[in-house]
């Protein structure tokens, strides 16, 4: 069974999905969740956690502390006085935004190799995350930071495949760009599973919430996903990234007329405005990470 564009798993096939996740874990060397990310997320899950304890944990990692401060000082939060400590930064950001920063830093750490593939993977992941957050606001999706994480992690399986087989994955991408076909088919032929299935295995390993996992698994279904759902938001984020030239590898996805309309991109002028908004957000966010 190749899981590429199937529906969200029902109770009847949950066991099959678990078996395939186990097989992927055995076949591909999945990276363990970064210890710091696990520690921070575990603290955030505790309803009685202490913000000062959280501040100390983040402050112990200079890179994450710097990113947390940089993000809290960005124009998005419009503070009259800029935070001077990690503790103040957390109070400005809020816990959901802090969680996004922590997971984003962990995803960024995958891309230690600096070449055109890794750069495109990171650009697309960050671009899709920002697009998903923007789109979630537009379509009334309740949890904009969950949309951000789903956009950030939707192609995390490609990161795993690339890191485990750099040259082979690079050749696969080159072939896909020449033929303009869906990359999932070639991945399944070469590796036995496509990046969506590999990604779900990794997110399961990392204990990311089920809603994100299911959206990652089915996000290539395009117009079959209900407009406004988390999976359709990822589809539309991919669509915008393809038009904004933010690291997209294969043919442009089709999120469907209903989702395009719900996203406010139904004509050329509104689509152009959305693309520019995404590019501006990407420039700001990526510079904050670089500065950190």
C-alpha positions as CSV (number, residue, x, y, z in Angstrom):
1,X,0.0,0.0,0.0
2,X,1.4,3.4,-1.0
3,X,-0.1,6.2,1.0
4,X,0.0,9.3,-1.3
5,X,-3.4,10.8,-1.6
6,X,-5.7,8.8,0.5
7,X,-8.5,10.0,2.8
8,X,-8.0,10.8,6.4
9,X,-7.6,7.5,8.3
10,X,-10.9,6.0,9.7
11,X,-11.2,3.7,12.6
12,X,-11.2,0.7,10.3
13,X,-7.8,1.5,8.8
14,X,-6.0,3.0,11.8
15,X,-4.2,-0.3,12.4
16,X,-3.0,-0.4,8.8
17,X,-1.7,3.2,9.1
18,X,0.1,2.3,12.3
19,X,1.8,-0.7,10.6
20,X,2.9,1.5,7.7
21,X,4.3,4.2,10.1
22,X,6.2,1.4,11.9
23,X,7.6,0.2,8.5
24,X,8.7,3.7,7.6
25,X,10.4,4.2,10.9
26,X,12.3,0.9,10.3
27,X,13.2,1.7,6.7
28,X,14.1,5.4,7.1
29,X,16.3,6.8,9.8
30,X,13.9,9.3,11.3
31,X,15.5,12.1,13.3
32,X,14.6,12.1,17.0
33,X,12.8,15.2,18.2
34,X,15.3,17.8,19.4
35,X,15.7,17.5,23.2
36,X,15.1,21.2,23.7
37,X,11.9,21.2,21.6
38,X,10.6,18.2,23.5
39,X,11.3,19.8,26.8
40,X,9.6,23.1,25.9
41,X,6.5,21.4,24.4
42,X,6.2,19.2,27.5
43,X,6.3,22.3,29.7
44,X,3.7,24.0,27.6
45,X,1.4,21.0,28.0
46,X,1.4,21.3,31.8
47,X,-1.5,23.5,32.8
48,X,0.4,24.5,35.9
49,X,3.7,25.4,34.3
50,X,5.7,28.4,35.4
51,X,6.6,31.1,32.9
52,X,9.9,31.8,34.7
53,X,10.9,28.1,34.4
54,X,10.1,28.2,30.7
55,X,12.2,31.3,30.3
56,X,15.2,29.6,32.0
57,X,14.9,26.6,29.6
58,X,14.8,28.8,26.5
59,X,17.6,31.1,27.9
60,X,19.9,28.1,28.2
61,X,19.9,27.8,24.4
62,X,21.5,31.0,22.9
63,X,20.1,30.4,19.4
64,X,16.5,29.9,20.5
65,X,16.7,32.7,23.0
66,X,17.9,35.1,20.3
67,X,15.1,34.0,17.9
68,X,12.5,34.4,20.6
69,X,13.7,37.9,21.4
70,X,13.9,38.8,17.6
71,X,10.4,37.6,17.0
72,X,8.9,39.5,20.0
73,X,10.5,42.7,18.7
74,X,9.0,42.4,15.2
75,X,6.4,44.9,13.9
76,X,3.7,42.2,14.1
77,X,3.5,42.7,17.9
78,X,3.7,46.5,17.8
79,X,5.2,47.0,21.2
80,X,5.9,50.5,22.4
81,X,8.8,49.1,24.5
82,X,10.8,46.2,23.1
83,X,11.3,43.2,25.3
84,X,14.7,43.1,26.9
85,X,14.6,39.5,28.3
86,X,13.3,36.1,27.3
87,X,10.7,36.3,30.0
88,X,9.3,39.6,28.6
89,X,9.5,38.2,25.1
90,X,7.3,35.2,26.1
91,X,4.7,37.5,27.6
92,X,4.6,39.5,24.3
93,X,4.5,36.5,22.0
94,X,2.0,34.3,23.8
95,X,2.3,30.6,24.2
96,X,1.0,29.5,20.8
97,X,3.4,31.8,18.9
98,X,6.3,30.6,21.2
99,X,5.4,27.0,20.3
100,X,5.6,27.9,16.6
101,X,9.0,29.5,17.0
102,X,10.3,26.4,18.9
103,X,9.1,23.9,16.2
104,X,10.3,26.2,13.4
105,X,13.8,26.2,14.9
106,X,13.7,22.4,15.1
107,X,12.6,22.1,11.5
108,X,15.3,24.5,10.4
109,X,17.9,22.3,12.1
110,X,17.1,19.5,9.6
111,X,18.6,21.5,6.8
112,X,22.2,21.4,7.8
113,X,23.4,20.8,4.2
114,X,23.6,24.0,2.3
115,X,22.7,23.5,-1.3
116,X,19.9,24.4,-3.7
117,X,17.6,21.5,-2.5
118,X,17.9,22.2,1.2
119,X,17.5,26.0,0.6
120,X,14.3,25.4,-1.5
121,X,13.0,23.0,1.2
122,X,13.4,25.5,3.9
123,X,12.1,28.4,1.8
124,X,9.0,26.4,0.9
125,X,8.4,25.2,4.5
126,X,8.6,28.7,5.9
127,X,6.6,30.2,3.0
128,X,3.8,27.6,3.4
129,X,3.7,28.2,7.1
130,X,3.2,32.0,6.7
131,X,0.7,31.5,3.9
132,X,-1.3,29.0,6.0
133,X,-1.4,31.5,8.9
134,X,-2.6,34.2,6.5
135,X,-5.2,31.9,4.9
136,X,-6.5,30.6,8.3
137,X,-7.4,34.2,9.2
138,X,-9.2,34.7,5.9
139,X,-11.3,31.5,6.0
140,X,-12.1,31.7,9.7
141,X,-10.0,28.7,10.8
142,X,-10.0,28.9,14.6
143,X,-6.3,28.0,15.4
144,X,-4.0,30.1,13.2
145,X,-0.9,28.8,14.9
146,X,-1.9,25.2,14.2
147,X,-2.3,26.2,10.6
148,X,1.2,27.7,10.7
149,X,2.6,24.4,12.1
150,X,0.7,22.3,9.5
151,X,2.1,24.5,6.7
152,X,5.6,24.4,8.2
153,X,5.6,20.6,8.6
154,X,3.5,19.5,5.6
155,X,6.6,18.5,3.5
156,X,8.8,17.5,6.4
157,X,8.9,14.0,4.8
158,X,10.8,15.6,1.9
159,X,13.4,16.8,4.4
160,X,13.7,13.2,5.7
161,X,14.1,11.7,2.2
162,X,16.6,14.3,1.2
163,X,18.7,14.0,4.4
164,X,18.8,10.2,4.1
165,X,19.5,10.2,0.3
166,X,20.8,13.6,-0.8
167,X,21.9,12.8,-4.3
168,X,19.1,10.4,-5.1
169,X,16.4,12.9,-3.9
170,X,18.1,15.7,-5.9
171,X,17.9,13.5,-9.1
172,X,14.3,12.8,-8.3
173,X,13.5,16.5,-8.1
174,X,15.3,17.2,-11.4
175,X,13.3,14.5,-13.1
176,X,10.0,15.8,-11.6
177,X,10.7,19.3,-12.8
178,X,11.4,18.1,-16.3
179,X,8.2,16.1,-16.6
180,X,6.0,18.4,-14.4
181,X,4.4,15.5,-12.7
182,X,3.5,15.0,-9.0
183,X,6.6,14.3,-7.0
184,X,4.7,11.8,-4.8
185,X,4.5,9.2,-7.6
186,X,8.3,9.2,-8.1
187,X,8.9,9.2,-4.4
188,X,6.7,6.1,-3.9
189,X,8.4,4.3,-6.8
190,X,11.9,5.1,-5.5
191,X,11.4,4.8,-1.7
192,X,8.2,2.7,-1.2
193,X,6.5,5.7,0.4
194,X,5.9,9.3,-0.6
195,X,6.9,12.3,1.5
196,X,3.4,12.7,2.9
197,X,3.5,9.2,4.5
198,X,7.1,9.7,5.7
199,X,6.1,13.0,7.1
200,X,3.2,11.5,9.1
201,X,5.5,8.9,10.5
202,X,7.9,11.6,11.7
203,X,5.2,13.7,13.2
204,X,3.8,10.7,15.0
205,X,7.3,10.0,16.3
206,X,7.5,13.6,17.4
207,X,4.0,13.4,19.1
208,X,2.6,16.3,17.0
209,X,-1.2,16.6,17.4
210,X,-3.4,14.3,15.2
211,X,-5.1,17.2,13.4
212,X,-1.8,18.2,11.9
213,X,-0.9,14.7,11.0
214,X,-4.1,14.0,9.2
215,X,-3.9,17.2,7.2
216,X,-0.3,16.4,6.2
217,X,-1.4,13.0,5.0
218,X,-4.2,14.2,2.7
219,X,-3.1,17.7,1.7
220,X,-2.4,16.6,-1.9
221,X,-6.0,15.8,-2.5
222,X,-6.6,19.3,-3.6
223,X,-10.2,20.2,-4.4
224,X,-11.4,17.0,-2.7
225,X,-10.6,18.6,0.7
226,X,-13.5,20.7,2.0
227,X,-12.8,24.4,1.6
228,X,-11.7,25.9,5.0
229,X,-10.4,22.6,6.3
230,X,-6.8,22.4,7.6
231,X,-5.8,20.2,4.6
232,X,-7.4,22.7,2.1
233,X,-5.4,25.5,3.8
234,X,-2.2,23.6,3.1
235,X,-3.3,23.1,-0.5
236,X,-3.9,26.8,-0.9
237,X,-0.7,27.6,0.8
238,X,1.1,25.4,-1.7
239,X,-0.7,27.2,-4.5
240,X,0.4,30.6,-3.3
241,X,4.0,29.4,-2.7
242,X,4.1,28.0,-6.3
243,X,3.0,31.4,-7.7
244,X,5.4,33.3,-5.3
245,X,8.3,31.0,-6.4
246,X,9.0,29.9,-2.8
247,X,10.7,26.6,-3.2
248,X,8.0,24.5,-5.0
249,X,9.3,21.4,-6.6
250,X,6.5,19.9,-8.9
251,X,3.4,21.0,-10.7
252,X,1.2,23.7,-9.2
253,X,-1.5,22.2,-7.0
254,X,-5.2,22.9,-7.6
255,X,-6.9,23.7,-4.3
256,X,-10.3,24.0,-6.0
257,X,-12.6,26.9,-6.9
258,X,-14.3,27.0,-3.5
259,X,-11.1,27.3,-1.6
260,X,-9.6,29.9,-4.0
261,X,-12.8,32.0,-3.6
262,X,-12.8,31.5,0.2
263,X,-9.2,32.7,0.3
264,X,-10.0,35.9,-1.6
265,X,-7.9,35.0,-4.6
266,X,-10.6,34.5,-7.2
267,X,-9.2,37.1,-9.7
268,X,-5.8,38.1,-11.0
269,X,-5.6,41.3,-9.0
270,X,-6.5,39.7,-5.6
271,X,-4.2,36.8,-6.3
272,X,-1.3,39.2,-7.1
273,X,-2.0,41.1,-3.8
274,X,-2.0,37.8,-1.8
275,X,1.3,36.7,-3.5
276,X,2.9,40.1,-2.6
277,X,1.6,39.8,1.0
278,X,3.2,36.4,1.3
279,X,6.5,37.6,-0.2
280,X,6.6,40.5,2.3
281,X,5.8,38.2,5.2
282,X,8.5,35.8,4.1
283,X,11.1,38.5,3.7
284,X,10.4,39.8,7.2
285,X,10.2,36.4,8.9
286,X,13.3,34.9,7.2
287,X,15.3,38.0,8.1
288,X,14.4,37.6,11.7
289,X,15.6,34.1,11.7
290,X,18.8,35.0,9.9
291,X,19.4,37.9,12.3
292,X,19.0,35.4,15.2
